[in-house]
Amino acid sequence: MRHLNNGPEDTDLHAARRSRPWAVAAGPLACTLLLAWQPGGITGPPLYTLAITAWVATWWVLEALPIAATSLLPLVLLPAFGLKPAGEVARLYMEDLLILLLGGFLLALAIERWGLHRRLALGVLALLGGAPRRLVIGFTLSAALISMWISNSGTTLVLLPIALAVGRRLGAELGEEVRPRFERSLLLAIAYGATAGGLGTYVGTPPNLVFRERYLRDFHAGEPGGPPEVTFLQWMVAFAPLALLLALLYGAVLAHRLPRVGASATRAVVRAERAALPPWCSGEWWVALLFTAAALLWITREPIEVDGRDWFGWAQQSLPGSIRWVKGTISDGTVAMLLTLLCFVVRVRPAPGMAAPSHGGRVPLLDWHEAEQKLPWGILLLFGGGFALGDAFKTSGLSEILGQALARSLDGTPHILVLLATCLFVTAVSEFMNNTACAQVLLPILSAVAPRLGIAPALLLVTATLAASCGFMMPAGTAPNAIVFATRRLRIGDMVRVGLVLDLLSAVVITAWVWWVAPHLGLPLAN
């Protein structure tokens, strides 16, 4: 994300880490050792998938090559090992979720182009004051509340420029010793807060919808003879409080060791800058309107079920004439592309200080030549690589082998410890696989594992679903992780150190919540 970089030092640091020959050699060495070792007697395609994942993960962790370049490895290794034809692997690099991510990036660029993020940043500073701890916790909770209703990637993209503006504003006053830690904490706050918020509603993050589909399909939930269905309202009542609790805990961990109070001049500076802001221009109004429209369309695209009744769901309505929308034909990516295209269509007067076109007149809300230079194309490749590995886990049979091993190892274990072990296992897998792909791969396995362990399927699947979104150590774990990593203000080491603590904390809190709290909040989970 080049438009978010302030100087060459960050790029140089990453280049220095990528120039180590031993790190480059570590990837193929890990792959070769696994092929020779054959852990657990695994052979054939599952072993090849495991070895390829080890190579890619090693290069991701050690930053042996640029992260985006490493993400291209599955395009070579999966066909080379005979796991999947090259054309099929290539198609996985343009999944619908990537279209949503691209549209979200472009909408965020439009917000930045018209200065709306600066206005919002000053508003946040005025509300929370200049205390770094309060700001970090405030950003975490804000991201969680927004992410319950729009995608966690969209939440991160909107709050990211605000957090960077806040970090720049307070950085000079905090001093060189505190400033880098404060900026890193702000970036991780919005990423981890957005992830936490996604747990609170069905529409917050795709794994929640994967659970709903899996539970309905595998166990005929809501049908005669089947278990009760988990409705939208039941999920929200049970897990929105959990999402806010996790966000608060994440913010407290990130705010640790930051100053309790801010610089005395902060409030005066904020008041002066807010007073100096120009009036809202037409471009700001249009961008705010389009993003609000995107959020509303995302929320209402699918029917929201409340007490057994579906409310609206515009993507399944019939249009006048012969057009009939069929379920699944329109996605959140479709909405993102529609609103992004409108950013190129709508033309307004240039804002004060904005370069006017040579012919005079109006300018589009988003200029493609400017956007092309600022788009983080490497993040799209990062997700594509994650999708390719996730698909290989499923098609090669590796996910089934891992699930069977998990069932054998947990047989006879108390159920609460089974939930904790499931949390830790799914979280570990999600570090190297997109959370949606992780849910798609592992939930079918756990559907078969639950009866064997004598545990209620909903109890195990809900726990795994929540854990699938809690991979905080690696950029590939979630879209928010990847987005903030693209600023080049973070190293993987920064995320690993904090993420390990949050992974363990999340596993304990989620297990306790699902076991003791959620059933008392009306969620139909039989212990």
C-alpha positions as CSV (number, residue, x, y, z in Angstrom):
1,M,0.0,0.0,0.0
2,R,2.4,2.7,-1.2
3,H,0.1,5.6,-0.4
4,L,0.3,4.7,3.3
5,N,4.1,4.8,3.5
6,N,5.7,7.8,5.0
7,G,9.3,7.1,4.2
8,P,11.8,4.7,2.7
9,E,13.0,3.3,6.0
10,D,10.1,0.7,6.2
11,T,10.7,-0.6,2.7
12,D,14.5,-0.8,3.4
13,L,13.9,-2.9,6.5
14,H,11.8,-5.4,4.7
15,A,14.2,-5.6,1.9
16,A,17.0,-6.3,4.3
17,R,15.1,-9.1,5.9
18,R,14.3,-10.6,2.5
19,S,17.9,-10.7,1.3
20,R,19.1,-13.6,3.6
21,P,20.1,-16.6,1.5
22,W,19.5,-19.0,4.4
23,A,15.9,-17.9,4.7
24,V,15.4,-18.7,1.0
25,A,16.9,-22.1,1.4
26,A,14.8,-22.9,4.5
27,G,11.6,-23.2,2.5
28,P,12.6,-26.0,0.1
29,L,14.5,-27.6,2.9
30,A,11.3,-27.8,5.0
31,C,9.4,-29.2,2.1
32,T,12.1,-31.9,1.4
33,L,12.3,-32.9,5.1
34,L,8.6,-33.5,5.3
35,L,8.6,-35.5,2.1
36,A,11.4,-37.7,3.5
37,W,10.0,-37.9,7.0
38,Q,6.3,-38.7,6.1
39,P,4.9,-37.8,9.5
40,G,2.2,-40.1,10.7
41,G,2.7,-42.3,7.7
42,I,1.1,-39.8,5.4
43,T,1.9,-40.4,1.7
44,G,0.7,-39.3,-1.7
45,P,-1.3,-36.0,-2.3
46,P,-1.9,-35.3,1.5
47,L,1.9,-35.4,2.1
48,Y,2.6,-33.2,-0.9
49,T,0.0,-30.7,0.3
50,L,1.6,-30.7,3.8
51,A,5.1,-30.2,2.3
52,I,4.0,-27.4,0.0
53,T,2.3,-25.6,2.9
54,A,5.5,-25.9,4.9
55,W,7.5,-24.3,2.1
56,V,5.1,-21.4,1.7
57,A,4.6,-20.9,5.4
58,T,8.4,-20.9,6.0
59,W,8.9,-18.2,3.4
60,W,6.0,-16.2,4.8
61,V,7.3,-16.4,8.4
62,L,10.9,-15.6,7.5
63,E,10.0,-13.1,4.8
64,A,12.5,-14.8,2.5
65,L,10.9,-13.2,-0.5
66,P,8.3,-10.4,-0.7
67,I,5.1,-11.7,0.8
68,A,3.2,-11.3,-2.5
69,A,5.9,-13.2,-4.4
70,T,5.8,-16.1,-1.9
71,S,2.0,-16.2,-2.5
72,L,2.7,-17.2,-6.1
73,L,4.3,-20.4,-5.1
74,P,1.1,-22.5,-5.1
75,L,0.7,-21.6,-8.8
76,V,3.9,-23.5,-9.4
77,L,4.0,-26.2,-6.7
78,L,0.4,-27.5,-6.8
79,P,0.6,-28.3,-10.6
80,A,4.2,-29.5,-10.3
81,F,3.2,-32.1,-7.7
82,G,0.2,-33.1,-9.7
83,L,-2.3,-31.9,-7.1
84,K,-4.4,-29.7,-9.4
85,P,-4.2,-28.4,-13.0
86,A,-2.6,-25.0,-13.4
87,G,-5.9,-23.5,-14.8
88,E,-7.8,-24.5,-11.7
89,V,-5.2,-23.1,-9.4
90,A,-5.2,-19.8,-11.3
91,R,-8.9,-19.4,-10.9
92,L,-8.6,-19.6,-7.1
93,Y,-6.6,-16.4,-7.3
94,M,-9.7,-14.5,-8.3
95,E,-12.4,-15.7,-5.9
96,D,-15.4,-13.5,-5.2
97,L,-14.0,-12.5,-1.8
98,L,-11.0,-10.9,-3.6
99,I,-13.5,-8.9,-5.7
100,L,-15.0,-7.7,-2.4
101,L,-11.5,-6.8,-1.1
102,L,-10.6,-4.9,-4.3
103,G,-13.9,-2.9,-4.1
104,G,-13.3,-2.2,-0.4
105,F,-9.8,-0.9,-1.2
106,L,-11.1,1.4,-3.9
107,L,-13.9,2.8,-1.7
108,A,-11.3,3.5,1.0
109,L,-9.1,5.3,-1.6
110,A,-12.1,7.5,-2.5
111,I,-12.6,8.3,1.2
112,E,-8.9,9.2,1.4
113,R,-8.9,11.2,-1.8
114,W,-11.6,13.6,-0.6
115,G,-10.2,14.0,2.9
116,L,-13.1,12.4,4.7
117,H,-10.7,10.2,6.7
118,R,-8.9,13.3,8.1
119,R,-12.2,14.7,9.2
120,L,-13.1,11.5,10.9
121,A,-9.6,11.2,12.5
122,L,-10.0,14.6,14.1
123,G,-13.4,13.6,15.3
124,V,-12.0,10.5,17.0
125,L,-9.2,12.5,18.6
126,A,-11.7,15.0,19.9
127,L,-13.9,12.3,21.4
128,L,-11.2,10.1,22.9
129,G,-8.5,12.7,23.7
130,G,-4.8,12.3,23.4
131,A,-4.2,9.5,25.8
132,P,-2.5,6.7,23.7
133,R,-4.1,3.9,25.8
134,R,-7.6,5.3,25.4
135,L,-7.1,5.8,21.7
136,V,-5.9,2.2,21.1
137,I,-8.9,0.7,23.1
138,G,-11.2,3.1,21.5
139,F,-10.1,2.1,18.0
140,T,-10.5,-1.6,18.9
141,L,-14.0,-1.2,20.2
142,S,-15.0,1.1,17.2
143,A,-13.7,-1.5,14.7
144,A,-15.6,-4.2,16.5
145,L,-18.9,-2.3,16.5
146,I,-18.7,-1.5,12.8
147,S,-17.5,-5.0,11.8
148,M,-20.6,-6.6,13.2
149,W,-22.5,-5.1,10.2
150,I,-20.0,-4.8,7.4
151,S,-17.1,-7.0,6.4
152,N,-14.1,-7.0,8.6
153,S,-12.0,-6.0,5.6
154,G,-14.3,-3.1,4.8
155,T,-14.1,-2.0,8.4
156,T,-10.3,-2.1,8.4
157,L,-10.0,-0.3,5.1
158,V,-12.2,2.6,6.4
159,L,-10.5,3.0,9.8
160,L,-6.9,2.5,8.5
161,P,-6.4,6.0,7.1
162,I,-8.0,7.4,10.2
163,A,-5.6,5.5,12.5
164,L,-2.6,6.5,10.4
165,A,-3.7,10.2,10.6
166,V,-4.1,9.9,14.3
167,G,-0.6,8.2,14.6
168,R,1.0,11.0,12.6
169,R,-0.7,13.7,14.6
170,L,0.4,12.4,18.0
171,G,3.7,10.8,17.0
172,A,5.7,14.0,17.2
173,E,4.5,14.7,20.7
174,L,5.0,11.2,22.1
175,G,8.7,11.0,21.1
176,E,10.8,8.6,19.0
177,E,10.8,5.9,21.7
178,V,7.0,5.6,22.1
179,R,5.8,6.7,18.6
180,P,6.6,3.4,16.7
181,R,5.0,1.3,19.4
182,F,2.0,3.5,19.4
183,E,1.5,3.4,15.6
184,R,1.9,-0.4,15.6
185,S,-0.7,-0.7,18.4
186,L,-3.2,1.5,16.5
187,L,-2.8,-0.6,13.3
188,L,-3.2,-3.9,15.1
189,A,-6.1,-2.4,17.2
190,I,-8.3,-1.9,14.1
191,A,-7.3,-5.2,12.6
192,Y,-7.9,-7.3,15.7
193,G,-11.0,-5.2,16.7
194,A,-12.5,-5.8,13.2
195,T,-11.9,-9.5,13.5
196,A,-13.5,-9.6,17.0
197,G,-16.6,-7.7,15.8
198,G,-17.1,-10.1,13.0
199,L,-18.0,-12.8,15.5
200,G,-21.0,-10.9,16.7
201,T,-23.5,-11.4,13.9
202,Y,-24.0,-13.8,11.0
203,V,-23.1,-11.1,8.5
204,G,-20.0,-10.1,10.4
205,T,-17.7,-12.6,8.8
206,P,-18.1,-15.4,6.2
207,P,-17.2,-18.3,8.5
208,N,-20.4,-17.6,10.5
209,L,-22.4,-18.2,7.4
210,V,-20.4,-21.3,6.6
211,F,-21.5,-22.7,10.0
212,R,-25.1,-21.9,9.2
213,E,-25.0,-23.6,5.9
214,R,-23.1,-26.6,7.3
215,Y,-25.4,-27.0,10.3
216,L,-28.5,-26.9,8.1
217,R,-27.1,-29.3,5.5
218,D,-25.4,-31.9,7.7
219,F,-27.9,-32.0,10.6
220,H,-31.2,-30.7,9.0
221,A,-31.4,-28.1,11.7
222,G,-34.9,-26.6,12.0
223,E,-36.6,-29.5,10.3
224,P,-38.8,-32.1,11.9
225,G,-36.6,-34.5,13.9
226,G,-33.5,-32.2,13.6
227,P,-31.9,-29.9,16.2
228,P,-33.2,-26.3,16.6
229,E,-31.8,-23.9,14.1
230,V,-29.5,-21.1,15.3
231,T,-31.3,-17.9,14.1
232,F,-29.7,-14.5,13.3
233,L,-31.1,-13.0,16.5
234,Q,-30.0,-16.0,18.7
235,W,-26.5,-15.7,17.3
236,M,-26.3,-12.0,17.8
237,V,-27.6,-12.1,21.4
238,A,-25.2,-14.9,22.3
239,F,-22.0,-13.6,20.6
240,A,-22.2,-9.8,20.2
241,P,-21.3,-9.4,23.9
242,L,-18.5,-11.9,23.3
243,A,-17.2,-9.9,20.4
244,L,-17.1,-6.7,22.5
245,L,-15.5,-8.5,25.4
246,L,-12.7,-9.8,23.1
247,A,-12.3,-6.4,21.5
248,L,-11.8,-4.9,25.0
249,L,-9.3,-7.5,26.0
250,Y,-7.4,-7.1,22.7
251,G,-7.3,-3.4,23.2
252,A,-6.0,-3.8,26.7
253,V,-3.2,-6.1,25.6
254,L,-2.2,-3.7,22.8
255,A,-2.3,-0.7,25.0
256,H,0.0,-2.3,27.6
257,R,3.1,-0.2,28.3
258,L,1.7,2.8,26.4
259,P,1.5,6.1,28.3
260,R,-1.7,6.6,30.3
261,V,-2.0,10.3,29.4
262,G,-1.4,12.2,26.3
263,A,0.5,15.4,25.5
264,S,-1.1,18.5,27.0
265,A,-1.2,20.3,23.7
266,T,-3.2,17.6,21.9
267,R,-6.7,18.9,22.6
268,A,-5.7,22.4,21.7
269,V,-4.2,21.2,18.4
270,V,-7.2,19.1,17.6
271,R,-9.6,22.0,18.2
272,A,-7.5,24.3,16.0
273,E,-7.4,21.8,13.2
274,R,-11.1,21.0,13.3
275,A,-11.8,24.7,13.2
276,A,-9.5,25.0,10.1
277,L,-11.3,22.3,8.2
278,P,-13.1,23.5,5.1
279,P,-16.9,23.0,4.9
280,W,-18.1,19.6,3.5
281,C,-17.6,19.6,-0.2
282,S,-19.8,17.7,-2.6
283,G,-17.1,15.0,-3.1
284,E,-17.1,14.2,0.6
285,W,-20.9,14.0,0.7
286,W,-21.0,11.7,-2.3
287,V,-18.3,9.4,-0.9
288,A,-20.0,9.2,2.5
289,L,-23.3,8.5,0.8
290,L,-21.9,5.7,-1.4
291,F,-20.2,4.0,1.4
292,T,-23.3,4.2,3.6
293,A,-25.2,2.7,0.7
294,A,-22.6,-0.1,0.4
295,A,-23.0,-0.9,4.1
296,L,-26.8,-1.0,3.9
297,L,-26.7,-3.2,0.8
298,W,-24.3,-5.6,2.5
299,I,-26.4,-5.9,5.6
300,T,-29.7,-6.4,3.7
301,R,-28.5,-8.5,0.8
302,E,-29.6,-11.8,2.4
303,P,-32.7,-12.2,4.5
304,I,-32.2,-11.6,8.2
305,E,-34.0,-14.3,10.1
306,V,-35.6,-13.1,13.4
307,D,-37.7,-15.6,15.4
308,G,-38.3,-17.8,12.4
309,R,-39.3,-15.0,10.0
310,D,-37.2,-13.7,7.1
311,W,-36.9,-10.0,6.8
312,F,-36.4,-8.5,3.3
313,G,-33.2,-9.8,1.6
314,W,-33.1,-7.7,-1.6
315,A,-30.9,-10.1,-3.5
316,Q,-33.7,-12.7,-3.6
317,Q,-36.4,-10.3,-4.7
318,S,-37.9,-10.3,-8.2
319,L,-37.5,-7.3,-10.4
320,P,-40.1,-6.0,-12.7
321,G,-40.2,-7.8,-16.1
322,S,-38.4,-11.0,-16.8
323,I,-35.4,-10.5,-14.4
324,R,-35.4,-12.9,-11.5
325,W,-32.5,-12.9,-9.0
326,V,-31.6,-16.4,-7.8
327,K,-30.1,-17.0,-4.4
328,G,-26.3,-16.9,-4.7
329,T,-26.1,-15.0,-8.0
330,I,-25.4,-11.6,-6.2
331,S,-22.7,-11.4,-3.6
332,D,-21.0,-8.7,-1.4
333,G,-18.4,-8.5,-4.1
334,T,-21.1,-7.5,-6.6
335,V,-22.2,-4.7,-4.2
336,A,-18.6,-3.5,-3.8
337,M,-18.1,-3.4,-7.6
338,L,-21.3,-1.5,-8.1
339,L,-20.5,1.2,-5.6
340,T,-16.9,1.4,-6.9
341,L,-18.0,1.9,-10.5
342,L,-20.3,4.7,-9.3
343,C,-17.1,6.4,-7.8
344,F,-15.8,6.6,-11.4
345,V,-19.2,7.6,-12.8
346,V,-20.1,10.4,-10.4
347,R,-18.4,13.7,-11.2
348,V,-18.3,16.7,-8.9
349,R,-16.4,20.0,-8.5
350,P,-12.8,19.6,-7.3
351,A,-12.3,20.1,-3.6
352,P,-10.2,23.1,-2.4
353,G,-6.5,22.4,-3.1
354,M,-7.3,19.5,-5.5
355,A,-5.8,19.7,-9.0
356,A,-8.5,20.6,-11.5
357,P,-8.6,18.9,-14.9
358,S,-6.9,20.8,-17.8
359,H,-10.3,21.3,-19.5
360,G,-11.8,22.6,-16.3
361,G,-15.2,21.4,-15.0
362,R,-15.8,18.4,-12.8
363,V,-13.8,15.4,-11.7
364,P,-14.8,11.8,-10.8
365,L,-14.9,10.7,-7.2
366,L,-12.1,8.3,-8.0
367,D,-9.4,8.6,-10.6
368,W,-8.2,5.3,-12.0
369,H,-4.6,6.4,-12.7
370,E,-4.3,7.6,-9.1
371,A,-6.0,4.5,-7.7
372,E,-3.8,2.1,-9.9
373,Q,-0.7,3.5,-8.2
374,K,-2.0,3.1,-4.7
375,L,-3.7,-0.3,-4.8
376,P,-1.9,-3.0,-2.8
377,W,-2.0,-5.6,-5.6
378,G,0.2,-7.9,-3.5
379,I,-2.5,-8.4,-0.9
380,L,-4.8,-9.9,-3.5
381,L,-2.0,-12.3,-4.4
382,L,-1.6,-13.1,-0.7
383,F,-5.2,-14.1,-0.4
384,G,-5.1,-16.0,-3.7
385,G,-2.3,-18.1,-2.4
386,G,-4.3,-18.8,0.8
387,F,-7.3,-19.9,-1.2
388,A,-5.2,-22.3,-3.3
389,L,-3.6,-23.9,-0.2
390,G,-7.0,-24.2,1.5
391,D,-8.5,-25.9,-1.6
392,A,-5.6,-28.3,-1.7
393,F,-6.1,-29.3,1.9
394,K,-9.6,-30.4,1.0
395,T,-9.1,-32.0,-2.4
396,S,-6.0,-33.9,-1.4
397,G,-7.6,-35.4,1.7
398,L,-5.2,-33.8,4.1
399,S,-8.0,-32.1,6.0
400,E,-9.7,-35.4,6.6
401,I,-6.5,-37.1,7.8
402,L,-6.0,-34.2,10.3
403,G,-9.6,-34.4,11.5
404,Q,-9.4,-38.2,12.1
405,A,-6.1,-37.7,14.0
406,L,-7.8,-35.0,16.1
407,A,-10.7,-37.3,16.9
408,R,-8.4,-40.2,17.9
409,S,-6.3,-37.9,20.1
410,L,-9.4,-36.5,21.9
411,D,-11.4,-39.7,22.3
412,G,-12.5,-40.0,26.0
413,T,-11.4,-36.4,26.8
414,P,-13.8,-34.2,28.8
415,H,-16.0,-32.2,26.5
416,I,-14.8,-28.8,27.7
417,L,-11.2,-29.8,27.0
418,V,-12.3,-31.0,23.5
419,L,-13.7,-27.5,22.8
420,L,-10.4,-25.9,24.0
421,A,-8.3,-28.3,21.9
422,T,-10.6,-27.6,18.9
423,C,-10.1,-23.9,19.4
424,L,-6.4,-24.2,19.5
425,F,-6.2,-26.5,16.5
426,V,-8.5,-24.4,14.3
427,T,-6.7,-21.2,15.3
428,A,-3.4,-22.8,14.3
429,V,-4.7,-23.8,10.9
430,S,-6.3,-20.4,10.3
431,E,-2.9,-18.7,10.7
432,F,-1.9,-20.1,7.3
433,M,-5.3,-20.3,5.6
434,N,-7.9,-17.6,5.0
435,N,-10.6,-17.9,7.8
436,T,-13.3,-18.6,5.3
437,A,-11.3,-21.4,3.6
438,C,-10.4,-22.7,7.1
439,A,-14.1,-23.0,8.0
440,Q,-15.0,-24.5,4.7
441,V,-12.3,-27.2,5.1
442,L,-12.6,-28.0,8.8
443,L,-16.3,-27.7,9.6
444,P,-17.3,-30.7,7.4
445,I,-14.6,-32.8,9.2
446,L,-15.8,-31.7,12.6
447,S,-19.4,-32.5,11.7
448,A,-18.3,-36.1,11.4
449,V,-16.0,-36.0,14.4
450,A,-18.7,-34.6,16.9
451,P,-20.9,-37.7,17.0
452,R,-17.8,-40.0,17.4
453,L,-16.8,-38.0,20.4
454,G,-20.3,-37.9,21.9
455,I,-20.5,-34.1,21.8
456,A,-23.4,-32.0,20.5
457,P,-22.5,-31.0,16.9
458,A,-23.6,-27.4,17.4
459,L,-21.3,-27.0,20.4
460,L,-18.3,-28.2,18.4
461,L,-19.1,-26.4,15.2
462,V,-19.8,-23.0,16.8
463,T,-16.5,-23.2,18.8
464,A,-14.6,-24.0,15.6
465,T,-16.4,-21.3,13.6
466,L,-15.5,-18.6,16.2
467,A,-11.9,-19.9,16.4
468,A,-11.5,-19.8,12.6
469,S,-11.5,-16.0,12.7
470,C,-9.0,-15.8,15.5
471,G,-5.7,-16.2,13.6
472,F,-3.8,-13.2,14.8
473,M,-0.1,-14.2,14.2
474,M,0.2,-14.2,10.4
475,P,-0.8,-11.7,7.6
476,A,-2.6,-14.5,5.7
477,G,-4.8,-15.4,8.7
478,T,-7.5,-12.7,8.1
479,A,-8.2,-9.9,5.7
480,P,-7.6,-7.3,8.4
481,N,-4.2,-8.8,9.2
482,A,-3.2,-8.6,5.6
483,I,-4.5,-5.0,5.1
484,V,-2.6,-3.5,8.1
485,F,0.5,-5.5,7.2
486,A,0.4,-3.9,3.7
487,T,1.2,-0.5,5.3
488,R,4.8,-1.8,5.8
489,R,4.8,-0.4,9.3
490,L,4.6,-3.9,10.8
491,R,6.9,-6.9,10.5
492,I,5.6,-10.5,10.8
493,G,7.6,-10.7,14.1
494,D,5.5,-7.8,15.5
495,M,2.3,-9.7,14.7
496,V,3.6,-13.1,15.9
497,R,4.6,-11.8,19.3
498,V,1.2,-10.1,20.0
499,G,-0.8,-12.6,18.0
500,L,0.4,-15.6,20.0
501,V,-0.9,-14.0,23.2
502,L,-4.2,-13.2,21.6
503,D,-4.6,-16.6,20.0
504,L,-4.2,-18.3,23.5
505,L,-6.4,-15.7,25.2
506,S,-9.1,-16.1,22.5
507,A,-9.1,-19.9,22.8
508,V,-9.7,-19.7,26.5
509,V,-12.4,-17.0,26.4
510,I,-14.3,-18.6,23.5
511,T,-14.3,-22.0,25.1
512,A,-15.5,-20.6,28.4
513,W,-18.2,-18.5,26.7
514,V,-19.6,-21.3,24.5
515,W,-19.6,-23.8,27.4
516,W,-21.0,-21.6,30.2
517,V,-22.5,-18.4,28.9
518,A,-24.0,-18.9,25.4
519,P,-26.5,-21.6,26.5
520,H,-27.9,-19.1,29.1
521,L,-28.3,-16.5,26.4
522,G,-30.8,-18.5,24.4
523,L,-28.4,-20.3,22.0
524,P,-29.7,-23.9,21.5
525,L,-26.5,-25.8,22.4
526,A,-26.9,-29.1,24.1
527,N,-23.9,-29.9,26.4
